[in-house]
Amino acid sequence: MVLGTTDDNAASLRKKVTSPKGTTEAAVNTMITEGMQEAVIKGVLAASHRSKELADMLGQQ
């Protein structure tokens, strides 16, 4: 495997690096319960939308 590349999805990678009943698992479970996943998705979509707006603005100059 080349550094930075993998065929694994995020859930599979998380299972590989998260110790059962450990601190990371506790943090991830809390973030999922509190809705962080949805917030991160919305944040990425907002950034993507804004980058398209900026690209359009720069293209008009």
C-alpha positions in Angstrom: 0.0 0.0 0.0 1.2 3.5 -0.9 1.1 6.0 1.9 -2.2 7.9 1.8 -4.0 5.5 -0.4 -6.4 2.7 0.6 -9.4 0.8 -0.7 -10.9 0.8 2.8 -13.9 3.0 3.7 -13.8 5.3 6.7 -15.7 2.8 9.0 -13.2 0.1 8.1 -10.2 2.3 8.8 -11.7 3.5 12.1 -12.1 -0.1 13.2 -8.5 -0.9 12.4 -7.1 2.0 14.5 -9.6 2.2 17.3 -9.1 0.0 20.4 -12.3 -1.5 21.7 -13.5 0.3 24.8 -10.6 2.8 24.5 -10.5 6.5 24.5 -10.9 7.0 20.8 -13.9 4.7 20.7 -15.5 6.7 23.5 -14.9 10.0 21.7 -16.1 8.7 18.3 -19.3 7.2 19.9 -20.0 10.5 21.6 -19.5 12.5 18.4 -21.8 10.2 16.6 -24.5 10.4 19.3 -24.2 14.2 19.5 -24.6 14.6 15.7 -21.1 15.5 14.8 -21.2 13.4 11.6 -24.1 15.5 10.2 -22.3 18.7 11.2 -19.1 17.7 9.4 -21.0 16.7 6.3 -22.8 20.0 6.3 -19.5 21.9 6.8 -17.8 20.1 3.9 -20.9 20.8 1.7 -20.8 24.5 2.7 -17.1 24.8 1.9 -17.7 23.2 -1.4 -20.5 25.5 -2.2 -18.5 28.6 -1.2 -15.5 27.4 -3.3 -17.7 27.3 -6.4 -19.0 30.8 -5.6 -15.5 32.1 -5.3 -14.4 30.4 -8.5 -17.3 32.0 -10.3 -16.4 35.4 -8.9 -12.8 35.0 -10.0 -13.9 33.9 -13.4 -15.9 37.1 -13.9 -12.9 39.4 -13.3 
